[in-house]
């Protein structure tokens, strides 16, 4: 498992922005950090931001924040 896999990442539509917005509450608690015209691009950008943030934290010698945000329900295999 990669370190970024431990953090909840999600994309949702914003009526206000008229774009998809990417979120990772444990690393960026202030809100959305990327915008895109489609979900795939927003999620791709979000993953890059999360990886970059984790690399920067490690390079600065800081401890990674503990992942605390969880989806409202766990996925159940079919």
N, C-alpha and C positions, 0 to 999 in steps of 0.2 A: 504494500500500500504506500502510495506517495503521501507526503505530509499534507498536501492540499486536499486529498480525498477525505480528510477528517472534518473539513469545514463545510457547512451547508451553503450551497450556492443555488440561487434561483433567479429566474427571469420572469417579469410580468409586464403586461401592457400598461402604459400610462396614458390615460385620456388627456391629461394636461399637456404632456410632452408630445403626444401623438407618435410615440416610439416605444420600443421594448427597452426595459431598464433592468440591469443586472445588479443583484444584491448578494452580499456575504456579510451578514450581521456581526459575526464574531470578529472579523477583521476591520470592517468599515461600518461601525454602528450608526453613523450619521445618515445613512441612506444609500441610494443607488450610486454606483460608481461608473457605469458605462451605459451608453444608449446606442441603439441600432434600429434599422428599419425592419429587420426580421429577428426572430428568436434565436436562430442558429448563430448569427453574427454577434448578438448580444452575449450569448453564453460563451462563445469562443473568446471574446474580449474579456469577459469576466474571469475566465480561467487564467488568462495571461496576467491580469492585475493581481489575482490571488497568488500565483506563483512568484511574481515579482516582489510582492509585499513580504512573502515568507523568506525569500532569498535575502532581502534587505534586512529583515529582523535578525537572521542568522549571521549575516556579515557584520552587523553592529554588536554581536555578542549578546543580544537580548534573548530571553526565553520566549518561545512561541506561546501565544495565548491559548488557554485551554478551550477546545471547542465545546460550546455549551448549547448552541441553538440546534434544535432538532426539528425535523418535519412533524406536523401534527399527528401523522400516523405513519407507521413503518410499512414499507412495501411488503406484500405477501406474495410469494411465488405462486404461479397458477398451477 
